[in-house]
Amino acid sequence: MNKEPIKLTPSHGNFRFSNFADARDFADRARKSMVILLGDDERYWVVSLALGEELLKSGYELAG
């Protein structure tokens, strides 16, 4: 599936990390449930479950 480019801003509640360990650590300590996706910018995106669902439908993949 071709993914549509999505420009995420901080207001979307997303966080980007250059390595998976940091992304996992952040997601594990977050108050709300988060998912880690492989971003189109070579980084790991930690996003809310709702945004993660939208991104998965758009063709993004879960990390790890």
C-alpha positions as CSV (number, residue, x, y, z in Angstrom):
1,M,0.0,0.0,0.0
2,N,1.3,3.4,-0.9
3,K,1.3,5.7,2.1
4,E,0.3,9.3,1.7
5,P,2.8,11.8,3.1
6,I,1.6,13.2,6.4
7,K,3.1,16.3,7.9
8,L,2.9,15.9,11.7
9,T,3.2,18.9,13.9
10,P,3.7,19.0,17.7
11,S,0.0,19.8,18.1
12,H,-0.7,16.2,16.8
13,G,0.9,14.9,20.0
14,N,3.6,13.0,18.2
15,F,7.2,12.5,19.4
16,R,10.1,11.5,17.1
17,F,13.2,9.6,18.1
18,S,16.3,8.5,16.2
19,N,16.6,5.1,17.9
20,F,14.0,2.5,18.9
21,A,15.2,2.2,22.5
22,D,14.5,5.8,23.3
23,A,11.1,5.7,21.6
24,R,10.1,2.5,23.5
25,D,11.3,4.0,26.8
26,F,9.2,7.1,26.2
27,A,6.1,5.2,25.1
28,D,6.4,2.9,28.2
29,R,6.4,5.9,30.5
30,A,3.7,7.9,28.9
31,R,0.4,8.5,30.8
32,K,-1.7,7.5,27.8
33,S,-1.2,4.4,25.6
34,M,1.1,5.2,22.7
35,V,2.3,3.2,19.6
36,I,5.6,3.4,17.8
37,L,5.6,3.7,14.0
38,L,8.3,3.8,11.4
39,G,8.2,7.4,10.1
40,D,8.9,8.5,6.6
41,D,11.7,10.7,7.9
42,E,13.9,7.7,9.1
43,R,12.8,8.2,12.7
44,Y,10.5,6.4,15.1
45,W,7.2,8.2,15.8
46,V,5.5,7.8,19.1
47,V,1.9,8.7,18.7
48,S,-1.5,8.3,20.4
49,L,-3.5,5.2,19.6
50,A,-6.0,7.2,17.6
51,L,-3.4,8.9,15.4
52,G,-1.6,5.5,15.1
53,E,-4.7,3.9,13.8
54,E,-5.1,6.6,11.1
55,L,-1.4,6.3,10.1
56,L,-1.6,2.5,9.9
57,K,-4.6,2.9,7.6
58,S,-2.5,5.3,5.5
59,G,0.2,2.7,5.1
60,Y,2.6,3.4,7.9
61,E,4.1,0.4,9.8
62,L,4.5,-0.5,13.4
63,A,8.1,-0.4,14.6
64,G,9.7,-3.3,16.5
